[in-house]
């Protein structure tokens, strides 16, 4: 069991290299009566390594410098967005007039295009921009044709999609957003460490100012179920309300509060103040749900499938959370009655989590 100790540290230090923010671009396609129109919104920070906007070399990009590179932008778009209908290419005509937009305090370049290649049932779309510089980059594609709509998520491992509006839009949207929910809970390190901090003492009880193993597996499952249910219920409420624009919290303070919740959970393991964490977990879960919603906002939501996208993403979060629980809890149960776990692994692991939380709190303040 000594290898569990090494496993914890390997996991913790591997977390340090993972980013919380997503690199995301947005493609909108509209199948009109005689033409297919579209737009691509891409972060200037993403496209800058490929196009030398900074002509003056002063480290700042002006709008005039962007417009000077219109042809390079058009060439880059044609290289990375490829549309086919029935295995035949649909040539794109790029509009030279560019625009700027904002997403989550980032500047986005908006590129417009059109094609005479109208479709009636399905088209194939290939997107391969930025994956060579960021394997976590995503492109969110919304396709509309009359009353029909489809949403797809393009990733490094899924760069091609056949979009059939009539037969599979809802199922595909559910699958895509569920997958993104799973990936976010796995790569959302602050959420993972919050859960881990809670789980570290789910197999222990506080007696005579010391942590001792809980002998009853039934009691462990009961205590764990209470915490996970409280966290799930709470973040589902605020995720749904925030994503549906029923509330609009400040992302800065939400992210800071999430970091502080991780810090509290970790320090409470070392210097216990609250031993029954059900209501505390529920309160912190409300904050984490707002954090999940900000990521869902980065992914983008089609108006016609907004509720489906929210529910699918939340389903993925829960599935990813249960997967982590199934992996971690058996290890903790196996180690709970070992002195080295009670006196070294649990407090040391909590200290490492607290260090991460302090760093995040400083960065987000």
Secondary structure, DSSP 8 states (H G I E B T S, - for coil): -HHHHHHHHHHHHHHTT--SS--EEEEEEEE-SS-EEEEEEEEHHHHTTTS---SS-SS---HHHHHHTHHHHHHHHHHHEEEEETTEE---EE-S--EEEEETTEEEEEEEEEES---SSEEEEEE-SSTTT-TT-EEEEEEEETTEEEEEEEBTTB-EEEEETTTSHHHHHHHHHHHHHHHHHHH-HHHHHHHHHHHHTTTEEEETTEEEE---HHHHHHHHHHHHHHHHHHHHHHHHHHHTTS----HHHHHHHHHHHHHHHHHHHHS-S-S--HHHHHHHHHHHHHHHHHHHHHH---GGGHHHHHHHHHHHHHHHHHHHHHHHHHHHHHHTT-HHIIIIIHHHHHHHHHHHHHHHHHHH-
